[in-house]
Amino acid sequence: MDLRLDELSAHERYKLLIGLVIPRPIAWISTWSENGVANCAPFSFFNVFSEDPPLCVIGINPRSDGQTKHSLKNIRRSGEFIVNLVDEATANAMHISSGEFPEEVSEFAQARLTPAPGAMVKHPRIAEAAACLECRVERLLEISGTRVLVLGEILLIHAREGIIDPRSKRISEEHYRPIGRLFADRYCTTRQRFNLPGKLPA
Ligand SMILES: Cc1cc2nc3c(=O)[nH]c(=O)nc-3n(C[C@H](O)[C@H](O)[C@H](O)COP(=O)(O)O)c2cc1C
C-alpha cells in the first residue's frame, strides 16, 4: 500500500504518523507563566538530534480553540524551558497534566507535582521527574500557522540520585524506567530489552 501524504487529511496523516513512528519519547515541558503559574505539559513530537552541540526538537501545534499553547507562549517569552523525562512512576501525572487547563490553573497542582528551581534556567523543573534537561531556545522554526518547531540547546542534565553513574556516566537500567508514547491513550514501558551480537562502531 502506498499513501501519498498530500492526498490525506491532516487528521489521517496524524493518525498514521503517530501510529507508525513508535514509541516516541515524551518531553514533559515545564515553565513559569508570565503571572507566575507553574505550567507543565507533555509533547511526544520530540527527540534529541545532536550532542555537539546538544540539541532537542519539539513540535507544537495550537490548542483546540486555535490559541497558542501555554508552553509555547512561555518558551517564546523567556527563551528557555525544561524538558522533564517521563518514567513509570510519573506516567499518570503526565497524562493528567495534558489537559487543556486555563492559564491561571497550574498543572502542577492538578497532577500533584512539586516545582523545584532550575539550576541554569529560570523555569521550574518537576521535582518528581527522574531526569530533566534544562534548555535554552536555539531557534524557533515557524513552519506554518499551526506548527512551530522549538529547537533547544541542552545546557544541563539534572538526574535523581542513582540514575547516572558519576564516573562512567552510564545510565542505570534498574533505576531509570522511561515510558514511551504510542498513540491515543496508549503507552509502553522500556522493560523488554535485548542485545544484538557484534562490535558497535565508535
Ligand atoms: C503523551 C502526549 C503527547 C503529546 N504530544 C504533543 C505534541 O507533540 N505536540 C503538541 O502540540 N501537543 C501534544 N500533546 C498535547 C498537549 O500536551 C496539550 O495540548 C496540553 O494541554 C498543552 O498544554 P499547555 O497549553 O499548557 O502548553 C500531547 C499530549 C499527550 C498526552
The ligand as a Gaussian input file, in Angstrom:
#p B3LYP/6-31G(d) Opt

LIG

0 1
 C        1.541000      11.881000      25.577000
 C        1.125000      13.174000      24.953000
 C        1.880000      13.723000      23.936000
 C        1.529000      14.945000      23.355000
 N        2.325000      15.453000      22.364000
 C        2.058000      16.662000      21.845000
 C        2.902000      17.205000      20.833000
 O        3.900000      16.609000      20.412000
 N        2.595000      18.440000      20.347000
 C        1.536000      19.152000      20.807000
 O        1.331000      20.281000      20.358000
 N        0.707000      18.665000      21.771000
 C        0.959000      17.442000      22.307000
 N        0.141000      16.938000      23.292000
 C       -0.968000      17.745000      23.799000
 C       -0.521000      18.773000      24.890000
 O        0.088000      18.121000      25.976000
 C       -1.768000      19.527000      25.366000
 O       -2.280000      20.278000      24.277000
 C       -1.553000      20.441000      26.567000
 O       -2.811000      20.858000      27.060000
 C       -0.756000      21.682000      26.245000
 O       -0.645000      22.428000      27.425000
 P       -0.180000      23.946000      27.504000
 O       -1.236000      24.787000      26.795000
 O       -0.105000      24.207000      28.971000
 O        1.149000      24.049000      26.820000
 C        0.408000      15.660000      23.822000
 C       -0.395000      15.094000      24.832000
 C       -0.055000      13.851000      25.375000
 C       -0.915000      13.248000      26.454000

